Amino acid sequence: LYGEALNVDSIRPFVFLPIPIYNPVLRDLSASFDGGMLYGSASTEKFGSVDYKVFYGTLAMDPHHGASELFNDTGLFSDMGVETMSTDSVAGFSLDWSTPVNGLKAHVSFSKVSTLASEGTYAFAPVPLEVALDLTFTIVGLEYIRGDWTFVTEALWQGGDTHASAPPVLTRTTGYGYTSVYLSAARRFGEKWEIGAYHVHSRNRYPVPGLPRDANNLSDWALSVRYTVNDYIMLKLEGHLIDGYFGIFNTERNPNPVFENRTTLIAAKTTLTF
């Protein structure tokens, strides 16, 4: 919704698209919406073609789904976590430009989630707590395909304000947002093999005072290989070297009780298409 990956998962070697931009835990905010969309395309021989989308609607929020971790991870709620969630609206647009340069595409998208609200019990006093976010997502990206090579870069700017209220013990408004950028390259070898690598960096624009640098930054180097068995089966294997832990949730649903400054991750994936 706020960005459609230029580096499409089904046809690239990666097990995970760069998580600071395409975070599966927060998929509730980007996978679908209830509302309306205007879309189409325009093209000229000189400037290439542009596909556009404009949308408006609402998001179906569930306190047991991933987006609730935005609130649960703050530590403001009791162990029960968020009990209710809702949104006022979501709106935005996206543009995909197939440039006159053969193999070069550009993407820009913007969306705004108005009043992503939650309610629960305050962790530090037996009173109701309300926390609401106004979120904006801006993504720009380039993809260039030349022969067996594919190069992709994308950047995400996420921003907004957090409003927390648990009268009379807490009332505050703080800024919230981060910036993430990645570069990736992939190369095909015949019809069966493809190897890819990317580097992504994410930075908290509102660092928490007193926390170490690793808590407000994340840098991920990934190397992946894909093997196409046949028209129906695809295998992927991937390794990550991750510095920092910004954006890694530590909640009841997504426990990460021991944060390390450096983490090694190995992932495998099998895709069956029928």
Buried (B, 14 or more C-beta within 10 A) or exposed (E): BBBBBBBEBEEBBBBBBBBBBBBEBBBBBBEEBEEEEEEEEEEEEEEBBBBBBBBBBBBEBEBEBBBBBBBBBBEBBBEEBBBEBBBEBBBBBBBBBBBEEEBBBBBBBBBBBBEBBBBBBBBEEEEEBBBBBBBBBBBBBBBBBEEEEBBBBBBBBBBBEBBBBBEEEBEEEEEBBBBBBBBBBBBBEEEEEBBBBBBBBBBBEEBEEEEEEBBBBBBBEBBBBBEBEEEEEBEBBBBBBBBBBBBBBBBEEEEEEEEEEEBEEEBEBEBEEE
